Amino acid sequence: MTSPTSPRRRLDQFAGFTLIEILLVSALLGLLVAIVMPNLKRSVRGQGLDVGASEFASVIRYGRAEALRQRATLRLEFNEARTSYWLSSQNTSAAGVGTFRKFDESLLQDGVSFPQGIRIKRVLLDGQPLKGNFVQFEPGGVSGSVVFEVSDNMERARYVELGPWYDEVFVTREEPETIAP
């Protein structure tokens, strides 16, 4: 028989958690989740905007480099809603001179869509609003100064700036002076 002071008896008395302890820990965890979740959602949405702007800038860099490499005029085109974009190259056949066709690169043939809720809000070419749905990259590697404002549903924006030379493509969070209203 074990006595009330034996080591085995004391262990059995303190094994497990009381209902109050479990409820208290659950309440604290619930409070912590309620505080963290809104910030986590905002962070994930902001990452979608950053990723979309970075991928867009990568396609622009690629298009400008290809125009220089192929010695051909390429266009960065986007749909009316400005939620997807693709590259097209100038048709060099005699019958199709002056026309453009979708780029032959398999990754870009079907176009690239921005993440959900992200689109090109404004485009300025040399400080003026762009008329039309394309920007042209010339074979010499030189073009006008272009600023794309890429924004999400929360009206946060990233700016993709193209300098005059083919390798000048930057993504910034600050609104450039050339796009300010």
MOMODA-V807421 format. One record per residue. N is the residue number from 1. SS is DSSP state (H for helix, E for strand, C for the rest). OMEGA is omega in whole degrees, -180 to 180 (* if undefined). Layout:
# MOMODA-V807421
N & SS & OMEGA
N & SS & OMEGA
This chain:
# MOMODA-V807421
1 & C & -178
2 & C & 179
3 & C & -179
4 & C & -178
5 & C & -179
6 & C & -178
7 & H & -179
8 & H & -179
9 & H & -179
10 & H & 178
11 & H & -180
12 & H & -179
13 & H & -173
14 & C & -180
15 & C & 177
16 & C & -179
17 & C & 176
18 & C & 179
19 & H & 179
20 & H & 179
21 & H & 180
22 & H & 179
23 & H & 180
24 & H & 179
25 & H & 178
26 & H & 179
27 & H & 178
28 & H & 177
29 & H & 178
30 & H & 178
31 & H & 178
32 & H & 179
33 & H & 180
34 & H & 179
35 & H & -173
36 & H & -172
37 & H & 180
38 & H & 179
39 & H & 179
40 & H & 178
41 & H & 178
42 & H & -180
43 & H & 180
44 & H & 178
45 & H & 178
46 & H & 178
47 & H & 177
48 & H & 178
49 & H & 179
50 & H & -180
51 & H & 180
52 & H & 180
53 & H & 179
54 & H & 178
55 & H & 178
56 & H & 179
57 & H & 179
58 & H & 178
59 & H & 178
60 & H & 178
61 & H & -180
62 & H & -179
63 & H & 180
64 & H & 179
65 & H & 179
66 & H & 177
67 & H & 179
68 & H & -178
69 & H & -178
70 & H & -175
71 & C & -179
72 & C & 177
73 & C & 176
74 & E & 177
75 & E & 167
76 & E & -178
77 & E & 177
78 & E & -178
79 & C & -177
80 & C & -179
81 & C & -179
82 & C & 178
83 & C & 176
84 & E & -175
85 & E & -180
86 & E & 176
87 & E & 173
88 & E & -179
89 & E & -179
90 & E & 178
91 & C & -176
92 & C & 178
93 & C & -177
94 & H & -177
95 & H & -174
96 & H & -178
97 & C & 180
98 & C & 177
99 & C & -179
100 & E & 177
101 & E & 179
102 & E & -177
103 & C & -176
104 & C & -180
105 & C & -174
106 & C & -179
107 & C & -175
108 & C & -176
109 & C & -177
110 & C & -178
111 & C & -180
112 & E & 178
113 & E & 172
114 & C & 172
115 & C & -177
116 & C & 177
117 & C & -178
118 & C & -178
119 & E & 173
120 & E & -177
121 & E & -179
122 & E & 174
123 & E & 176
124 & E & 176
125 & E & -176
126 & C & 176
127 & C & -179
128 & E & 178
129 & E & -179
130 & C & 175
131 & C & -178
132 & C & -176
133 & C & 176
134 & E & 172
135 & E & -174
136 & E & 176
137 & E & -176
138 & C & -177
139 & C & -179
140 & C & 179
141 & C & -179
142 & E & 177
143 & C & 177
144 & C & 177
145 & C & -177
146 & E & 175
147 & E & 174
148 & E & 171
149 & E & 179
150 & E & -175
151 & E & 178
152 & C & -178
153 & C & -179
154 & C & -180
155 & C & 169
156 & C & -175
157 & E & 168
158 & E & -177
159 & E & 177
160 & E & -176
161 & E & 176
162 & E & 174
163 & C & -177
164 & C & -179
165 & E & -170
166 & C & -176
167 & C & -179
168 & C & 177
169 & E & -175
170 & E & 173
171 & E & -180
172 & E & 176
173 & C & -178
174 & C & 179
175 & C & 179
176 & C & 180
177 & C & -177
178 & C & -177
179 & C & -178
180 & C & -178
181 & C & *
